[in-house]
């Protein structure tokens, strides 16, 4: 077993210690090298992928996160999405 210390970067930084099998540590190191990032960053990305997003605060519209999706030249006429989805 190896002990890995990871610093979580956000507004605040928290250092955590995890215990993982040696083979997992070796695989993580190899993948981090392949991607050109640190093991800490690989673990942060993995946690970000696995964990669900933080819940929205009161009054926040969860649909707001979709605003501006796509490029500015995308235009969809009313019903066009339904036409594609339902093969109309």
C-alpha positions in Angstrom: 0.0 0.0 0.0 1.1 3.5 -0.7 0.0 6.7 1.0 -0.9 9.6 -1.4 -1.4 13.2 -0.3 -3.7 15.3 -2.5 -4.2 19.0 -2.3 -7.7 20.0 -3.5 -7.6 23.4 -5.2 -10.5 25.8 -4.9 -11.0 29.0 -3.0 -9.5 27.1 -0.1 -6.9 24.3 -0.4 -7.4 21.2 1.6 -4.7 18.5 1.8 -6.0 15.0 2.2 -4.3 11.6 2.6 -5.6 8.5 0.9 -4.3 4.9 1.0 -4.3 3.0 -2.3 -2.9 -0.3 -3.5 0.6 0.0 -5.1 -0.7 -1.1 -8.5 -3.3 1.7 -8.5 -0.7 4.2 -7.6 1.5 3.0 -10.4 -1.4 3.1 -12.9 -2.3 6.6 -11.7 1.3 7.8 -12.1 1.5 6.4 -15.6 -1.8 8.0 -16.6 -0.8 11.3 -15.1 2.5 11.2 -17.1 0.6 10.3 -20.2 -1.6 13.3 -19.8 1.2 15.6 -18.7 -0.4 16.4 -15.4 0.3 15.7 -11.7 -1.2 12.7 -9.9 -3.0 15.3 -7.7 -4.6 16.8 -10.8 -5.5 13.4 -12.1 -7.2 12.5 -8.8 -9.0 15.9 -8.7 -10.3 15.3 -12.2 -11.4 11.8 -11.3 -13.3 13.0 -8.2 -14.9 15.8 -10.3 -16.1 13.2 -12.8 -17.5 10.8 -10.1 -19.1 13.3 -7.8 -22.3 15.0 -8.6 -22.3 18.8 -8.9 -23.0 20.8 -5.7 -26.7 21.5 -5.3 -27.8 25.0 -6.4 -28.6 27.5 -3.7 -32.1 28.9 -3.2 -33.2 31.2 -6.0 -30.6 29.8 -8.4 -32.0 28.5 -11.7 -30.3 25.2 -12.6 -31.2 25.9 -16.3 -29.0 29.0 -16.2 -25.9 26.8 -16.5 -27.1 26.0 -20.0 -27.3 29.6 -21.2 -24.8 30.3 -23.9 -24.4 26.6 -24.8 -23.0 26.3 -28.3 -21.6 28.9 -30.7 -23.3 32.2 -31.3 -24.3 31.3 -34.9 -26.5 28.4 -33.7 -30.2 29.1 -34.2 -33.0 26.6 -33.5 -36.5 27.3 -34.7 -39.4 26.4 -32.3 -40.1 22.7 -32.6 -36.9 21.8 -34.5 -35.5 19.8 -31.6 -38.7 17.8 -31.4 -38.6 17.2 -35.1 -35.1 15.7 -34.8 -35.8 13.7 -31.6 -39.2 12.3 -32.7 -38.3 12.0 -36.5 -41.1 14.3 -37.6 
